[in-house]
Amino acid sequence: MFDLSKLTKRELLQLNSKVIERLKEVESQQTARNMDDFTIGDKVSFTPPGEEKVVGIVIKKNKKTISVLDELSYKWNIPPTYLTRLGSDNVIEVDWVTIKK
């Protein structure tokens, strides 16, 4: 480790800027890994603060959030860490011929 007390104000500001940049990079990488856990068509759930559990389908993957269409046709943009996948079925991969019978 190095002694921060020997750094000038300018050097401390530069260090702070680099630390913040690195933290954003780490957070972005973690979000990307969490996004990989979901695909369009997955059935998911989440619980908004102060509300009951919401169940829906992943309709889009954004840069930092996943768009979910709930059972009442409301669209939510939720960070992937707040989503739970429900089962392994994907509505896009379902055999539609079987459903029509």
Secondary structure, DSSP 8 states (H G I E B T S, - for coil): ---GGGS-HHHHHHHHHHHHHHHHHHHHHHHHHHHTT--TTEEEEE--TTS--EEEEEEEE-SS-EEEEETTS-EEEE-GGG-EEEEEEETTTS-HHHHH-
